[in-house]
Amino acid sequence: MKILPFSNNVVIKRLEQKASAFHVEQETTGQGEILAIGPDVKSIKVGDKILFVEYAVDSFELDNSTYLLTPEASVVGKIK
């Protein structure tokens, strides 16, 4: 099943947090991969690995998998 978010919303699949060269407070930010974007999203694309604000996401289940939905403004950076 394909998810098509409206407006500036993005669908994220949470990534497992790994040790990295930079420290991000784990309780306030999460890491994920963009699976789908709304038509008004400009700064990220499907497949990008990102950091997002944890308290600004809604989670939902589809086909026995958990996904996150959040506005583009809650994405705080890309992971390269």
CYANA upper distance limits for C-alpha pairs under 8 A (distance plus 0.5 A):
  3 ILE  CA     11 VAL  CA      8.32
  3 ILE  CA     36 ALA  CA      7.22
  4 LEU  CA     36 ALA  CA      7.00
  4 LEU  CA     37 ILE  CA      7.54
  4 LEU  CA     38 GLY  CA      7.16
  5 PRO  CA      9 ASN  CA      6.23
  5 PRO  CA     10 VAL  CA      6.84
  5 PRO  CA     11 VAL  CA      7.59
  5 PRO  CA     36 ALA  CA      7.45
  5 PRO  CA     37 ILE  CA      6.54
  5 PRO  CA     38 GLY  CA      5.27
  5 PRO  CA     39 PRO  CA      8.48
  6 PHE  CA     37 ILE  CA      8.49
  6 PHE  CA     38 GLY  CA      5.38
  6 PHE  CA     39 PRO  CA      7.27
  7 SER  CA     38 GLY  CA      5.59
  7 SER  CA     39 PRO  CA      6.25
  7 SER  CA     40 ASP  CA      5.72
  7 SER  CA     41 VAL  CA      7.91
  8 ASN  CA     37 ILE  CA      7.80
  8 ASN  CA     38 GLY  CA      5.65
  8 ASN  CA     39 PRO  CA      7.12
  8 ASN  CA     40 ASP  CA      5.24
  8 ASN  CA     41 VAL  CA      5.41
  8 ASN  CA     71 PRO  CA      6.11
  8 ASN  CA     72 GLU  CA      6.19
  9 ASN  CA     37 ILE  CA      6.68
  9 ASN  CA     38 GLY  CA      5.78
  9 ASN  CA     40 ASP  CA      8.50
  9 ASN  CA     41 VAL  CA      7.67
  9 ASN  CA     69 LEU  CA      7.20
  9 ASN  CA     70 THR  CA      5.98
  9 ASN  CA     71 PRO  CA      4.68
  9 ASN  CA     72 GLU  CA      6.20
 10 VAL  CA     34 ILE  CA      7.39
 10 VAL  CA     35 LEU  CA      8.09
 10 VAL  CA     36 ALA  CA      6.26
 10 VAL  CA     37 ILE  CA      4.97
 10 VAL  CA     38 GLY  CA      6.62
 10 VAL  CA     41 VAL  CA      8.33
 10 VAL  CA     69 LEU  CA      6.22
 10 VAL  CA     70 THR  CA      6.09
 10 VAL  CA     71 PRO  CA      6.52
 10 VAL  CA     72 GLU  CA      6.75
 11 VAL  CA     34 ILE  CA      6.49
 11 VAL  CA     35 LEU  CA      6.00
 11 VAL  CA     36 ALA  CA      5.59
 11 VAL  CA     37 ILE  CA      6.90
 11 VAL  CA     67 TYR  CA      7.22
 11 VAL  CA     68 LEU  CA      6.10
 11 VAL  CA     69 LEU  CA      5.23
 11 VAL  CA     70 THR  CA      7.32
 12 ILE  CA     32 GLY  CA      6.32
 12 ILE  CA     33 GLU  CA      5.97
 12 ILE  CA     34 ILE  CA      5.21
 12 ILE  CA     35 LEU  CA      6.10
 12 ILE  CA     36 ALA  CA      7.87
 12 ILE  CA     67 TYR  CA      6.35
 12 ILE  CA     68 LEU  CA      5.44
 12 ILE  CA     69 LEU  CA      6.82
 12 ILE  CA     70 THR  CA      8.46
 13 LYS  CA     32 GLY  CA      5.86
 13 LYS  CA     33 GLU  CA      5.82
 13 LYS  CA     34 ILE  CA      7.11
 13 LYS  CA     35 LEU  CA      7.21
 13 LYS  CA     66 THR  CA      7.88
 13 LYS  CA     67 TYR  CA      5.74
 13 LYS  CA     68 LEU  CA      6.85
 14 ARG  CA     30 GLY  CA      7.88
 14 ARG  CA     31 GLN  CA      6.52
 14 ARG  CA     32 GLY  CA      4.71
 14 ARG  CA     33 GLU  CA      7.05
 14 ARG  CA     67 TYR  CA      7.66
 14 ARG  CA     68 LEU  CA      7.88
 15 LEU  CA     30 GLY  CA      8.43
 15 LEU  CA     31 GLN  CA      5.91
 15 LEU  CA     32 GLY  CA      5.12
 15 LEU  CA     33 GLU  CA      7.29
 16 GLU  CA     31 GLN  CA      7.78
 17 GLN  CA     30 GLY  CA      8.06
 17 GLN  CA     31 GLN  CA      7.07
 24 VAL  CA     29 THR  CA      7.44
 25 GLU  CA     29 THR  CA      6.84
 26 GLN  CA     30 GLY  CA      7.09
 27 GLU  CA     54 GLU  CA      7.75
 28 THR  CA     53 VAL  CA      6.42
 28 THR  CA     54 GLU  CA      5.76
 28 THR  CA     55 TYR  CA      7.30
 29 THR  CA     51 LEU  CA      6.89
 29 THR  CA     52 PHE  CA      5.88
 29 THR  CA     53 VAL  CA      5.09
 29 THR  CA     54 GLU  CA      5.46
 30 GLY  CA     51 LEU  CA      6.04
 30 GLY  CA     52 PHE  CA      5.82
 30 GLY  CA     53 VAL  CA      6.97
 30 GLY  CA     54 GLU  CA      6.34
 31 GLN  CA     49 LYS  CA      7.70
 31 GLN  CA     50 ILE  CA      6.16
 31 GLN  CA     51 LEU  CA      5.16
 31 GLN  CA     52 PHE  CA      6.84
 32 GLY  CA     49 LYS  CA      6.20
 32 GLY  CA     50 ILE  CA      5.93
 32 GLY  CA     51 LEU  CA      7.03
 32 GLY  CA     52 PHE  CA      8.04
 33 GLU  CA     46 VAL  CA      8.28
 33 GLU  CA     47 GLY  CA      6.43
 33 GLU  CA     48 ASP  CA      6.16
 33 GLU  CA     49 LYS  CA      4.98
 33 GLU  CA     50 ILE  CA      6.61
 34 ILE  CA     45 LYS  CA      7.41
 34 ILE  CA     46 VAL  CA      5.49
 34 ILE  CA     47 GLY  CA      5.71
 34 ILE  CA     48 ASP  CA      6.00
 34 ILE  CA     49 LYS  CA      7.05
 34 ILE  CA     50 ILE  CA      7.88
 35 LEU  CA     46 VAL  CA      5.82
 35 LEU  CA     47 GLY  CA      6.74
 36 ALA  CA     45 LYS  CA      8.40
 36 ALA  CA     46 VAL  CA      6.17
 37 ILE  CA     41 VAL  CA      6.82
 37 ILE  CA     45 LYS  CA      7.48
 37 ILE  CA     46 VAL  CA      7.23
 41 VAL  CA     72 GLU  CA      6.99
 44 ILE  CA     48 ASP  CA      7.18
 48 ASP  CA     78 LYS  CA      7.33
 48 ASP  CA     79 ILE  CA      8.15
 49 LYS  CA     78 LYS  CA      6.28
 49 LYS  CA     79 ILE  CA      5.73
 49 LYS  CA     80 LYS  CA      7.82
 50 ILE  CA     75 VAL  CA      7.31
 50 ILE  CA     76 VAL  CA      7.99
 50 ILE  CA     77 GLY  CA      6.12
 50 ILE  CA     78 LYS  CA      4.76
 50 ILE  CA     79 ILE  CA      5.79
 51 LEU  CA     75 VAL  CA      6.44
 51 LEU  CA     76 VAL  CA      6.10
 51 LEU  CA     77 GLY  CA      5.74
 51 LEU  CA     78 LYS  CA      6.71
 51 LEU  CA     79 ILE  CA      7.54
 52 PHE  CA     74 SER  CA      6.14
 52 PHE  CA     75 VAL  CA      4.79
 52 PHE  CA     76 VAL  CA      5.91
 52 PHE  CA     77 GLY  CA      7.74
 53 VAL  CA     57 VAL  CA      7.80
 53 VAL  CA     74 SER  CA      5.91
 53 VAL  CA     75 VAL  CA      6.99
 53 VAL  CA     76 VAL  CA      7.49
 56 ALA  CA     70 THR  CA      6.87
 56 ALA  CA     74 SER  CA      6.89
 57 VAL  CA     68 LEU  CA      6.57
 57 VAL  CA     69 LEU  CA      6.10
 57 VAL  CA     70 THR  CA      5.31
 58 ASP  CA     68 LEU  CA      6.07
 58 ASP  CA     69 LEU  CA      5.71
 58 ASP  CA     70 THR  CA      7.00
 59 SER  CA     66 THR  CA      7.23
 59 SER  CA     67 TYR  CA      6.09
 59 SER  CA     68 LEU  CA      4.89
 59 SER  CA     69 LEU  CA      6.72
 60 PHE  CA     66 THR  CA      6.18
 60 PHE  CA     67 TYR  CA      5.94
 60 PHE  CA     68 LEU  CA      6.84
 60 PHE  CA     69 LEU  CA      8.29
 61 GLU  CA     65 SER  CA      5.93
 61 GLU  CA     66 THR  CA      4.92
 61 GLU  CA     67 TYR  CA      6.62
 62 LEU  CA     66 THR  CA      7.02
 62 LEU  CA     67 TYR  CA      8.05
 70 THR  CA     74 SER  CA      7.01
 71 PRO  CA     75 VAL  CA      8.04
